[in-house]
């Protein structure tokens, strides 16, 4: 049984991981000054940050269209026994809806709502690829990954709220207050939705150390095969701090640093970092 695993570009998996697990990508649309680009194809987070730093307006995102999904499905449905498409959470985008509509034209395409984003989605994509390598059918893979989705623990710590303020996700007063008080909000995905679960205070590196420790210390309900440290463009000292704390308080077989793509970057800015893993 040959099953092709496809994911929206929001999975934030590195090119090395995509190659290792033979994963195809459906890129979301990034809109910059009215011009459309494909996430990770002809625009990168660095392009977005340079544009905003230069005084440009915040970029926006748009879902993969039904037509684009249909083109991708048509290609792989002929080459493989089945196709499993893992989308960004349905509460974050209409990608899942569009993929389901496109899949109706095929009898061997299965669509999974990751209920997540970034490498939280990526954890499910890797799990799907491992199941495909074991020879499971498309329907079996989709069923197992759907069952795994609620067990993903995805959270991010944001250094500054500038991007969220510009995007209308918090008020200017709230952003100013948080920045003046050195507050760093922790955003967590819960039941397919994002919300602030806690606020840390102090330097970003100090807060990252505390955040990672609190996520891992004393936990016996975490699967140990894989975890991601994901960020758009944090300073190396901050990334090193996160990796050190994860190594000290976790016991992962693989602890992989990945870079967040354009979708997270558009909404959270460069200094955002999360540790993402799966619960038992």
Helices and strands as residue ranges (DSSP letters): E 3-8, G 9-11, H 15-20, E 23-26, E 29-32, E 35-38, H 45-53, E 60-62, H 66-79, E 82-87, H 95-103, E 109-113, H 118-133, H 138-149, E 152-153, E 155-158, H 162-166, H 172-180, E 183-190, E 193-201, H 204-216, E 226-231, H 236-249, E 254-259, H 262-268, E 272-278
